[in-house]
Amino acid sequence: MPINWTWDPFEEFERIRAELDRLLEWVSPVRSIRGEEIYPRINVGESAEEVLVYIFAPGVDPGKVELSLEGNVLSVSGERDSEAELGVKEVRPERFLRQERFSGKFSRVLTLPESVDPEKVEAEYRNGIIVVRIGKKAERRARKIEVKAS
């Protein structure tokens, strides 16, 4: 039997990643090791005064979403109802050929900048987007310093 002298460690890592993807897909169809299928999608931005978190959750009942902020760690969890739970009366197929709409429980944990102030947080659900505004601690805000000529 010939020996393969061209072993590629990166090919082995790719095989392991693919196996982990398959395992995670079996556990939950919305998670991937590379993050391609994570739900809900989230954008995080900041200004001088606050950090803004946009959680894209169309079709989610805001009453079924829980947000918590501990220090600078934001946790988001909730549940998105299935079509049947939403009252869709269409005939269900025996099997799906493609199913892109996720329903069920979800959970995300985000580490935000350390400058966030957990006492200054508010959240609002608007047009399928949960907007979380978190103020920054006064001592952590960037301050413009004027340089005076002597």
MODELLER restraints for C-alpha pairs under 7 A, 6 or more apart:
rsr = mdl.restraints
at = mdl.atoms
rsr.add(forms.Gaussian(group=physical.xy_distance, feature=features.Distance(at['CA:20:A'], at['CA:33:A']), mean=6.79, stdev=0.5))
rsr.add(forms.Gaussian(group=physical.xy_distance, feature=features.Distance(at['CA:21:A'], at['CA:32:A']), mean=5.35, stdev=0.5))
rsr.add(forms.Gaussian(group=physical.xy_distance, feature=features.Distance(at['CA:21:A'], at['CA:33:A']), mean=5.62, stdev=0.5))
rsr.add(forms.Gaussian(group=physical.xy_distance, feature=features.Distance(at['CA:24:A'], at['CA:31:A']), mean=6.14, stdev=0.5))
rsr.add(forms.Gaussian(group=physical.xy_distance, feature=features.Distance(at['CA:24:A'], at['CA:32:A']), mean=6.29, stdev=0.5))
rsr.add(forms.Gaussian(group=physical.xy_distance, feature=features.Distance(at['CA:25:A'], at['CA:31:A']), mean=6.31, stdev=0.5))
rsr.add(forms.Gaussian(group=physical.xy_distance, feature=features.Distance(at['CA:25:A'], at['CA:32:A']), mean=6.83, stdev=0.5))
rsr.add(forms.Gaussian(group=physical.xy_distance, feature=features.Distance(at['CA:30:A'], at['CA:37:A']), mean=4.97, stdev=0.5))
rsr.add(forms.Gaussian(group=physical.xy_distance, feature=features.Distance(at['CA:30:A'], at['CA:38:A']), mean=5.20, stdev=0.5))
rsr.add(forms.Gaussian(group=physical.xy_distance, feature=features.Distance(at['CA:30:A'], at['CA:39:A']), mean=6.18, stdev=0.5))
rsr.add(forms.Gaussian(group=physical.xy_distance, feature=features.Distance(at['CA:31:A'], at['CA:37:A']), mean=5.34, stdev=0.5))
rsr.add(forms.Gaussian(group=physical.xy_distance, feature=features.Distance(at['CA:31:A'], at['CA:38:A']), mean=4.92, stdev=0.5))
rsr.add(forms.Gaussian(group=physical.xy_distance, feature=features.Distance(at['CA:32:A'], at['CA:38:A']), mean=6.70, stdev=0.5))
rsr.add(forms.Gaussian(group=physical.xy_distance, feature=features.Distance(at['CA:39:A'], at['CA:106:A']), mean=6.81, stdev=0.5))
rsr.add(forms.Gaussian(group=physical.xy_distance, feature=features.Distance(at['CA:40:A'], at['CA:55:A']), mean=6.47, stdev=0.5))
rsr.add(forms.Gaussian(group=physical.xy_distance, feature=features.Distance(at['CA:40:A'], at['CA:56:A']), mean=5.78, stdev=0.5))
rsr.add(forms.Gaussian(group=physical.xy_distance, feature=features.Distance(at['CA:40:A'], at['CA:57:A']), mean=5.81, stdev=0.5))
rsr.add(forms.Gaussian(group=physical.xy_distance, feature=features.Distance(at['CA:41:A'], at['CA:55:A']), mean=6.13, stdev=0.5))
rsr.add(forms.Gaussian(group=physical.xy_distance, feature=features.Distance(at['CA:41:A'], at['CA:56:A']), mean=5.40, stdev=0.5))
rsr.add(forms.Gaussian(group=physical.xy_distance, feature=features.Distance(at['CA:42:A'], at['CA:53:A']), mean=6.99, stdev=0.5))
rsr.add(forms.Gaussian(group=physical.xy_distance, feature=features.Distance(at['CA:42:A'], at['CA:54:A']), mean=5.55, stdev=0.5))
rsr.add(forms.Gaussian(group=physical.xy_distance, feature=features.Distance(at['CA:42:A'], at['CA:55:A']), mean=4.62, stdev=0.5))
rsr.add(forms.Gaussian(group=physical.xy_distance, feature=features.Distance(at['CA:42:A'], at['CA:56:A']), mean=6.10, stdev=0.5))
rsr.add(forms.Gaussian(group=physical.xy_distance, feature=features.Distance(at['CA:43:A'], at['CA:53:A']), mean=5.84, stdev=0.5))
rsr.add(forms.Gaussian(group=physical.xy_distance, feature=features.Distance(at['CA:43:A'], at['CA:54:A']), mean=5.06, stdev=0.5))
rsr.add(forms.Gaussian(group=physical.xy_distance, feature=features.Distance(at['CA:43:A'], at['CA:55:A']), mean=6.70, stdev=0.5))
rsr.add(forms.Gaussian(group=physical.xy_distance, feature=features.Distance(at['CA:44:A'], at['CA:52:A']), mean=5.69, stdev=0.5))
rsr.add(forms.Gaussian(group=physical.xy_distance, feature=features.Distance(at['CA:44:A'], at['CA:53:A']), mean=4.52, stdev=0.5))
rsr.add(forms.Gaussian(group=physical.xy_distance, feature=features.Distance(at['CA:44:A'], at['CA:54:A']), mean=6.29, stdev=0.5))
rsr.add(forms.Gaussian(group=physical.xy_distance, feature=features.Distance(at['CA:45:A'], at['CA:51:A']), mean=5.84, stdev=0.5))
rsr.add(forms.Gaussian(group=physical.xy_distance, feature=features.Distance(at['CA:45:A'], at['CA:52:A']), mean=5.13, stdev=0.5))
rsr.add(forms.Gaussian(group=physical.xy_distance, feature=features.Distance(at['CA:45:A'], at['CA:53:A']), mean=6.51, stdev=0.5))
rsr.add(forms.Gaussian(group=physical.xy_distance, feature=features.Distance(at['CA:46:A'], at['CA:52:A']), mean=5.64, stdev=0.5))
rsr.add(forms.Gaussian(group=physical.xy_distance, feature=features.Distance(at['CA:48:A'], at['CA:141:A']), mean=6.32, stdev=0.5))
rsr.add(forms.Gaussian(group=physical.xy_distance, feature=features.Distance(at['CA:48:A'], at['CA:142:A']), mean=6.64, stdev=0.5))
rsr.add(forms.Gaussian(group=physical.xy_distance, feature=features.Distance(at['CA:49:A'], at['CA:135:A']), mean=5.97, stdev=0.5))
rsr.add(forms.Gaussian(group=physical.xy_distance, feature=features.Distance(at['CA:49:A'], at['CA:136:A']), mean=5.63, stdev=0.5))
rsr.add(forms.Gaussian(group=physical.xy_distance, feature=features.Distance(at['CA:49:A'], at['CA:141:A']), mean=6.90, stdev=0.5))
rsr.add(forms.Gaussian(group=physical.xy_distance, feature=features.Distance(at['CA:50:A'], at['CA:133:A']), mean=6.63, stdev=0.5))
rsr.add(forms.Gaussian(group=physical.xy_distance, feature=features.Distance(at['CA:50:A'], at['CA:134:A']), mean=5.42, stdev=0.5))
rsr.add(forms.Gaussian(group=physical.xy_distance, feature=features.Distance(at['CA:50:A'], at['CA:135:A']), mean=4.20, stdev=0.5))
rsr.add(forms.Gaussian(group=physical.xy_distance, feature=features.Distance(at['CA:50:A'], at['CA:136:A']), mean=5.14, stdev=0.5))
rsr.add(forms.Gaussian(group=physical.xy_distance, feature=features.Distance(at['CA:51:A'], at['CA:116:A']), mean=7.00, stdev=0.5))
rsr.add(forms.Gaussian(group=physical.xy_distance, feature=features.Distance(at['CA:51:A'], at['CA:133:A']), mean=6.01, stdev=0.5))
rsr.add(forms.Gaussian(group=physical.xy_distance, feature=features.Distance(at['CA:51:A'], at['CA:134:A']), mean=5.15, stdev=0.5))
rsr.add(forms.Gaussian(group=physical.xy_distance, feature=features.Distance(at['CA:51:A'], at['CA:135:A']), mean=6.33, stdev=0.5))
rsr.add(forms.Gaussian(group=physical.xy_distance, feature=features.Distance(at['CA:52:A'], at['CA:132:A']), mean=5.79, stdev=0.5))
rsr.add(forms.Gaussian(group=physical.xy_distance, feature=features.Distance(at['CA:52:A'], at['CA:133:A']), mean=4.87, stdev=0.5))
rsr.add(forms.Gaussian(group=physical.xy_distance, feature=features.Distance(at['CA:52:A'], at['CA:134:A']), mean=6.42, stdev=0.5))
rsr.add(forms.Gaussian(group=physical.xy_distance, feature=features.Distance(at['CA:53:A'], at['CA:131:A']), mean=5.84, stdev=0.5))
rsr.add(forms.Gaussian(group=physical.xy_distance, feature=features.Distance(at['CA:53:A'], at['CA:132:A']), mean=4.97, stdev=0.5))
rsr.add(forms.Gaussian(group=physical.xy_distance, feature=features.Distance(at['CA:53:A'], at['CA:133:A']), mean=6.56, stdev=0.5))
rsr.add(forms.Gaussian(group=physical.xy_distance, feature=features.Distance(at['CA:54:A'], at['CA:129:A']), mean=6.45, stdev=0.5))
rsr.add(forms.Gaussian(group=physical.xy_distance, feature=features.Distance(at['CA:54:A'], at['CA:130:A']), mean=5.81, stdev=0.5))
rsr.add(forms.Gaussian(group=physical.xy_distance, feature=features.Distance(at['CA:54:A'], at['CA:131:A']), mean=4.82, stdev=0.5))
rsr.add(forms.Gaussian(group=physical.xy_distance, feature=features.Distance(at['CA:54:A'], at['CA:132:A']), mean=6.46, stdev=0.5))
rsr.add(forms.Gaussian(group=physical.xy_distance, feature=features.Distance(at['CA:55:A'], at['CA:129:A']), mean=5.55, stdev=0.5))
rsr.add(forms.Gaussian(group=physical.xy_distance, feature=features.Distance(at['CA:55:A'], at['CA:130:A']), mean=4.93, stdev=0.5))
rsr.add(forms.Gaussian(group=physical.xy_distance, feature=features.Distance(at['CA:55:A'], at['CA:131:A']), mean=6.45, stdev=0.5))
rsr.add(forms.Gaussian(group=physical.xy_distance, feature=features.Distance(at['CA:56:A'], at['CA:128:A']), mean=6.31, stdev=0.5))
rsr.add(forms.Gaussian(group=physical.xy_distance, feature=features.Distance(at['CA:56:A'], at['CA:129:A']), mean=4.67, stdev=0.5))
rsr.add(forms.Gaussian(group=physical.xy_distance, feature=features.Distance(at['CA:56:A'], at['CA:130:A']), mean=6.51, stdev=0.5))
rsr.add(forms.Gaussian(group=physical.xy_distance, feature=features.Distance(at['CA:57:A'], at['CA:128:A']), mean=5.27, stdev=0.5))
rsr.add(forms.Gaussian(group=physical.xy_distance, feature=features.Distance(at['CA:57:A'], at['CA:129:A']), mean=5.59, stdev=0.5))
rsr.add(forms.Gaussian(group=physical.xy_distance, feature=features.Distance(at['CA:58:A'], at['CA:128:A']), mean=3.94, stdev=0.5))
rsr.add(forms.Gaussian(group=physical.xy_distance, feature=features.Distance(at['CA:58:A'], at['CA:129:A']), mean=6.63, stdev=0.5))
rsr.add(forms.Gaussian(group=physical.xy_distance, feature=features.Distance(at['CA:59:A'], at['CA:80:A']), mean=6.86, stdev=0.5))
rsr.add(forms.Gaussian(group=physical.xy_distance, feature=features.Distance(at['CA:59:A'], at['CA:128:A']), mean=6.55, stdev=0.5))
rsr.add(forms.Gaussian(group=physical.xy_distance, feature=features.Distance(at['CA:60:A'], at['CA:80:A']), mean=5.03, stdev=0.5))
rsr.add(forms.Gaussian(group=physical.xy_distance, feature=features.Distance(at['CA:62:A'], at['CA:125:A']), mean=6.63, stdev=0.5))
rsr.add(forms.Gaussian(group=physical.xy_distance, feature=features.Distance(at['CA:64:A'], at['CA:78:A']), mean=5.30, stdev=0.5))
rsr.add(forms.Gaussian(group=physical.xy_distance, feature=features.Distance(at['CA:64:A'], at['CA:79:A']), mean=5.85, stdev=0.5))
rsr.add(forms.Gaussian(group=physical.xy_distance, feature=features.Distance(at['CA:65:A'], at['CA:77:A']), mean=5.76, stdev=0.5))
rsr.add(forms.Gaussian(group=physical.xy_distance, feature=features.Distance(at['CA:65:A'], at['CA:78:A']), mean=4.22, stdev=0.5))
rsr.add(forms.Gaussian(group=physical.xy_distance, feature=features.Distance(at['CA:65:A'], at['CA:79:A']), mean=6.80, stdev=0.5))
rsr.add(forms.Gaussian(group=physical.xy_distance, feature=features.Distance(at['CA:66:A'], at['CA:76:A']), mean=5.80, stdev=0.5))
rsr.add(forms.Gaussian(group=physical.xy_distance, feature=features.Distance(at['CA:66:A'], at['CA:77:A']), mean=5.25, stdev=0.5))
rsr.add(forms.Gaussian(group=physical.xy_distance, feature=features.Distance(at['CA:66:A'], at['CA:78:A']), mean=5.93, stdev=0.5))
rsr.add(forms.Gaussian(group=physical.xy_distance, feature=features.Distance(at['CA:67:A'], at['CA:75:A']), mean=5.64, stdev=0.5))
rsr.add(forms.Gaussian(group=physical.xy_distance, feature=features.Distance(at['CA:67:A'], at['CA:76:A']), mean=4.79, stdev=0.5))
rsr.add(forms.Gaussian(group=physical.xy_distance, feature=features.Distance(at['CA:67:A'], at['CA:77:A']), mean=6.70, stdev=0.5))
rsr.add(forms.Gaussian(group=physical.xy_distance, feature=features.Distance(at['CA:68:A'], at['CA:74:A']), mean=5.75, stdev=0.5))
rsr.add(forms.Gaussian(group=physical.xy_distance, feature=features.Distance(at['CA:68:A'], at['CA:75:A']), mean=5.22, stdev=0.5))
rsr.add(forms.Gaussian(group=physical.xy_distance, feature=features.Distance(at['CA:68:A'], at['CA:76:A']), mean=6.84, stdev=0.5))
rsr.add(forms.Gaussian(group=physical.xy_distance, feature=features.Distance(at['CA:69:A'], at['CA:75:A']), mean=6.39, stdev=0.5))
rsr.add(forms.Gaussian(group=physical.xy_distance, feature=features.Distance(at['CA:69:A'], at['CA:118:A']), mean=6.30, stdev=0.5))
rsr.add(forms.Gaussian(group=physical.xy_distance, feature=features.Distance(at['CA:71:A'], at['CA:118:A']), mean=6.28, stdev=0.5))
rsr.add(forms.Gaussian(group=physical.xy_distance, feature=features.Distance(at['CA:72:A'], at['CA:111:A']), mean=5.98, stdev=0.5))
rsr.add(forms.Gaussian(group=physical.xy_distance, feature=features.Distance(at['CA:72:A'], at['CA:112:A']), mean=5.16, stdev=0.5))
rsr.add(forms.Gaussian(group=physical.xy_distance, feature=features.Distance(at['CA:72:A'], at['CA:113:A']), mean=6.39, stdev=0.5))
rsr.add(forms.Gaussian(group=physical.xy_distance, feature=features.Distance(at['CA:72:A'], at['CA:114:A']), mean=5.58, stdev=0.5))
rsr.add(forms.Gaussian(group=physical.xy_distance, feature=features.Distance(at['CA:72:A'], at['CA:116:A']), mean=6.14, stdev=0.5))
rsr.add(forms.Gaussian(group=physical.xy_distance, feature=features.Distance(at['CA:73:A'], at['CA:109:A']), mean=6.90, stdev=0.5))
rsr.add(forms.Gaussian(group=physical.xy_distance, feature=features.Distance(at['CA:73:A'], at['CA:110:A']), mean=5.67, stdev=0.5))
rsr.add(forms.Gaussian(group=physical.xy_distance, feature=features.Distance(at['CA:73:A'], at['CA:111:A']), mean=4.63, stdev=0.5))
rsr.add(forms.Gaussian(group=physical.xy_distance, feature=features.Distance(at['CA:73:A'], at['CA:112:A']), mean=5.99, stdev=0.5))
rsr.add(forms.Gaussian(group=physical.xy_distance, feature=features.Distance(at['CA:74:A'], at['CA:109:A']), mean=5.76, stdev=0.5))
rsr.add(forms.Gaussian(group=physical.xy_distance, feature=features.Distance(at['CA:74:A'], at['CA:110:A']), mean=5.15, stdev=0.5))
rsr.add(forms.Gaussian(group=physical.xy_distance, feature=features.Distance(at['CA:74:A'], at['CA:111:A']), mean=6.42, stdev=0.5))
rsr.add(forms.Gaussian(group=physical.xy_distance, feature=features.Distance(at['CA:75:A'], at['CA:108:A']), mean=5.88, stdev=0.5))
rsr.add(forms.Gaussian(group=physical.xy_distance, feature=features.Distance(at['CA:75:A'], at['CA:109:A']), mean=4.48, stdev=0.5))
rsr.add(forms.Gaussian(group=physical.xy_distance, feature=features.Distance(at['CA:75:A'], at['CA:110:A']), mean=6.42, stdev=0.5))
rsr.add(forms.Gaussian(group=physical.xy_distance, feature=features.Distance(at['CA:76:A'], at['CA:107:A']), mean=5.58, stdev=0.5))
rsr.add(forms.Gaussian(group=physical.xy_distance, feature=features.Distance(at['CA:76:A'], at['CA:108:A']), mean=5.15, stdev=0.5))
rsr.add(forms.Gaussian(group=physical.xy_distance, feature=features.Distance(at['CA:76:A'], at['CA:109:A']), mean=6.30, stdev=0.5))
rsr.add(forms.Gaussian(group=physical.xy_distance, feature=features.Distance(at['CA:77:A'], at['CA:106:A']), mean=5.47, stdev=0.5))
rsr.add(forms.Gaussian(group=physical.xy_distance, feature=features.Distance(at['CA:77:A'], at['CA:107:A']), mean=4.14, stdev=0.5))
rsr.add(forms.Gaussian(group=physical.xy_distance, feature=features.Distance(at['CA:77:A'], at['CA:108:A']), mean=6.34, stdev=0.5))
rsr.add(forms.Gaussian(group=physical.xy_distance, feature=features.Distance(at['CA:78:A'], at['CA:105:A']), mean=5.68, stdev=0.5))
rsr.add(forms.Gaussian(group=physical.xy_distance, feature=features.Distance(at['CA:78:A'], at['CA:106:A']), mean=5.51, stdev=0.5))
rsr.add(forms.Gaussian(group=physical.xy_distance, feature=features.Distance(at['CA:78:A'], at['CA:107:A']), mean=6.62, stdev=0.5))
rsr.add(forms.Gaussian(group=physical.xy_distance, feature=features.Distance(at['CA:79:A'], at['CA:104:A']), mean=5.28, stdev=0.5))
rsr.add(forms.Gaussian(group=physical.xy_distance, feature=features.Distance(at['CA:79:A'], at['CA:105:A']), mean=4.19, stdev=0.5))
rsr.add(forms.Gaussian(group=physical.xy_distance, feature=features.Distance(at['CA:79:A'], at['CA:106:A']), mean=6.00, stdev=0.5))
rsr.add(forms.Gaussian(group=physical.xy_distance, feature=features.Distance(at['CA:80:A'], at['CA:103:A']), mean=4.89, stdev=0.5))
rsr.add(forms.Gaussian(group=physical.xy_distance, feature=features.Distance(at['CA:80:A'], at['CA:104:A']), mean=5.14, stdev=0.5))
rsr.add(forms.Gaussian(group=physical.xy_distance, feature=features.Distance(at['CA:80:A'], at['CA:105:A']), mean=6.40, stdev=0.5))
rsr.add(forms.Gaussian(group=physical.xy_distance, feature=features.Distance(at['CA:81:A'], at['CA:103:A']), mean=5.48, stdev=0.5))
rsr.add(forms.Gaussian(group=physical.xy_distance, feature=features.Distance(at['CA:81:A'], at['CA:104:A']), mean=6.23, stdev=0.5))
rsr.add(forms.Gaussian(group=physical.xy_distance, feature=features.Distance(at['CA:82:A'], at['CA:103:A']), mean=5.02, stdev=0.5))
rsr.add(forms.Gaussian(group=physical.xy_distance, feature=features.Distance(at['CA:115:A'], at['CA:136:A']), mean=5.29, stdev=0.5))
rsr.add(forms.Gaussian(group=physical.xy_distance, feature=features.Distance(at['CA:115:A'], at['CA:137:A']), mean=5.61, stdev=0.5))
rsr.add(forms.Gaussian(group=physical.xy_distance, feature=features.Distance(at['CA:115:A'], at['CA:140:A']), mean=5.40, stdev=0.5))
rsr.add(forms.Gaussian(group=physical.xy_distance, feature=features.Distance(at['CA:116:A'], at['CA:134:A']), mean=6.23, stdev=0.5))
rsr.add(forms.Gaussian(group=physical.xy_distance, feature=features.Distance(at['CA:116:A'], at['CA:135:A']), mean=5.89, stdev=0.5))
rsr.add(forms.Gaussian(group=physical.xy_distance, feature=features.Distance(at['CA:116:A'], at['CA:136:A']), mean=4.36, stdev=0.5))
rsr.add(forms.Gaussian(group=physical.xy_distance, feature=features.Distance(at['CA:116:A'], at['CA:137:A']), mean=5.92, stdev=0.5))
rsr.add(forms.Gaussian(group=physical.xy_distance, feature=features.Distance(at['CA:117:A'], at['CA:134:A']), mean=6.59, stdev=0.5))
rsr.add(forms.Gaussian(group=physical.xy_distance, feature=features.Distance(at['CA:117:A'], at['CA:135:A']), mean=5.57, stdev=0.5))
rsr.add(forms.Gaussian(group=physical.xy_distance, feature=features.Distance(at['CA:117:A'], at['CA:136:A']), mean=5.11, stdev=0.5))
rsr.add(forms.Gaussian(group=physical.xy_distance, feature=features.Distance(at['CA:117:A'], at['CA:137:A']), mean=5.16, stdev=0.5))
rsr.add(forms.Gaussian(group=physical.xy_distance, feature=features.Distance(at['CA:120:A'], at['CA:134:A']), mean=5.62, stdev=0.5))
rsr.add(forms.Gaussian(group=physical.xy_distance, feature=features.Distance(at['CA:120:A'], at['CA:135:A']), mean=5.05, stdev=0.5))
rsr.add(forms.Gaussian(group=physical.xy_distance, feature=features.Distance(at['CA:121:A'], at['CA:133:A']), mean=5.62, stdev=0.5))
rsr.add(forms.Gaussian(group=physical.xy_distance, feature=features.Distance(at['CA:121:A'], at['CA:134:A']), mean=4.37, stdev=0.5))
rsr.add(forms.Gaussian(group=physical.xy_distance, feature=features.Distance(at['CA:121:A'], at['CA:135:A']), mean=6.37, stdev=0.5))
rsr.add(forms.Gaussian(group=physical.xy_distance, feature=features.Distance(at['CA:122:A'], at['CA:132:A']), mean=5.78, stdev=0.5))
rsr.add(forms.Gaussian(group=physical.xy_distance, feature=features.Distance(at['CA:122:A'], at['CA:133:A']), mean=5.44, stdev=0.5))
rsr.add(forms.Gaussian(group=physical.xy_distance, feature=features.Distance(at['CA:122:A'], at['CA:134:A']), mean=6.68, stdev=0.5))
rsr.add(forms.Gaussian(group=physical.xy_distance, feature=features.Distance(at['CA:123:A'], at['CA:130:A']), mean=6.67, stdev=0.5))
rsr.add(forms.Gaussian(group=physical.xy_distance, feature=features.Distance(at['CA:123:A'], at['CA:131:A']), mean=5.54, stdev=0.5))
rsr.add(forms.Gaussian(group=physical.xy_distance, feature=features.Distance(at['CA:123:A'], at['CA:132:A']), mean=4.30, stdev=0.5))
rsr.add(forms.Gaussian(group=physical.xy_distance, feature=features.Distance(at['CA:123:A'], at['CA:133:A']), mean=6.32, stdev=0.5))
rsr.add(forms.Gaussian(group=physical.xy_distance, feature=features.Distance(at['CA:124:A'], at['CA:130:A']), mean=5.55, stdev=0.5))
rsr.add(forms.Gaussian(group=physical.xy_distance, feature=features.Distance(at['CA:124:A'], at['CA:131:A']), mean=5.29, stdev=0.5))
rsr.add(forms.Gaussian(group=physical.xy_distance, feature=features.Distance(at['CA:124:A'], at['CA:132:A']), mean=6.59, stdev=0.5))
rsr.add(forms.Gaussian(group=physical.xy_distance, feature=features.Distance(at['CA:125:A'], at['CA:131:A']), mean=6.31, stdev=0.5))
